Amino acid sequence: MFDPANKQHRAYFYEFLERGTWGRCPYRFIIQEGHRDSLVIQIQKMLLNYYINAEFQSNQKSKESVDKKIKPLYNVNDAVKSI
């Protein structure tokens, strides 16, 4: 089965798109049960999900690291106590 996280699988799919044949691919990818799409469309959907998840996970991590670096100028609780 095609694994979008596997760099070799992605390379062989890219080669298929360039050449139009699976001739040099040592793997035999199969359509998952319940899918009505062609193998190529199924792989494209898997890659789309993989890259979207990777992008949002990296954005979340970078946002968290930025949030940790930003320090407030004052603590709201200290300001309320002084009133």
C-alpha positions as CSV (number, residue, x, y, z in Angstrom):
1,M,0.0,0.0,0.0
2,F,1.2,3.5,-0.8
3,D,2.6,5.4,2.2
4,P,2.9,9.1,1.7
5,A,5.3,9.4,4.6
6,N,7.7,7.1,2.7
7,K,10.2,9.2,0.7
8,Q,10.8,6.3,-1.8
9,H,7.0,5.9,-2.4
10,R,6.7,9.6,-3.2
11,A,9.7,9.4,-5.5
12,Y,8.3,6.5,-7.5
13,F,4.9,8.3,-7.8
14,Y,6.7,11.4,-9.1
15,E,8.5,9.2,-11.6
16,F,5.2,7.7,-12.6
17,L,3.8,11.2,-13.2
18,E,6.9,12.1,-15.3
19,R,7.1,8.9,-17.4
20,G,3.4,7.7,-17.4
21,T,4.4,4.2,-16.4
22,W,5.1,2.2,-13.2
23,G,7.8,0.2,-15.2
24,R,10.7,1.0,-12.9
25,C,8.8,0.9,-9.6
26,P,9.7,-2.2,-7.6
27,Y,6.5,-1.8,-5.5
28,R,3.0,-2.8,-6.6
29,F,0.6,-0.3,-5.1
30,I,-3.0,-1.4,-4.7
31,I,-6.3,0.4,-4.3
32,Q,-7.7,0.4,-0.7
33,E,-10.9,-1.4,-0.2
34,G,-14.0,0.8,-0.4
35,H,-12.4,3.3,-2.7
36,R,-13.9,3.9,-6.1
37,D,-11.2,6.2,-7.3
38,S,-8.3,5.1,-9.6
39,L,-5.0,4.3,-8.0
40,V,-3.5,7.7,-9.1
41,I,-6.4,9.7,-7.7
42,Q,-6.2,7.7,-4.4
43,I,-2.5,8.5,-4.1
44,Q,-3.0,12.1,-4.9
45,K,-5.6,12.4,-2.1
46,M,-3.3,10.6,0.3
47,L,-0.4,13.0,-0.6
48,L,-2.7,16.0,-0.2
49,N,-3.7,14.9,3.3
50,Y,-0.1,14.2,4.1
51,Y,1.2,17.6,3.1
52,I,-1.7,19.5,4.6
53,N,-1.2,17.7,7.9
54,A,2.6,18.3,7.8
55,E,2.1,22.0,7.0
56,F,-0.4,22.6,9.8
57,Q,1.6,20.6,12.3
58,S,4.7,22.7,11.5
59,N,2.7,25.9,11.7
60,Q,1.4,24.8,15.1
61,K,4.9,24.1,16.4
62,S,6.3,27.4,15.2
63,K,3.3,29.3,16.7
64,E,3.9,27.5,20.0
65,S,7.6,28.4,20.0
66,V,6.8,32.1,19.1
67,D,4.2,32.2,21.9
68,K,6.8,30.9,24.4
69,K,9.2,33.7,23.3
70,I,6.7,36.5,23.7
71,K,6.5,37.7,27.3
72,P,3.8,40.1,28.4
73,L,4.8,43.6,29.5
74,Y,2.9,43.1,32.8
75,N,0.9,40.5,34.6
76,V,-2.8,41.3,34.5
77,N,-3.3,39.6,37.9
78,D,-0.7,42.0,39.5
79,A,-2.4,45.0,38.0
80,V,-5.8,43.9,39.5
81,K,-4.2,43.3,42.9
82,S,-2.9,46.9,43.0
83,I,-6.3,48.4,42.5
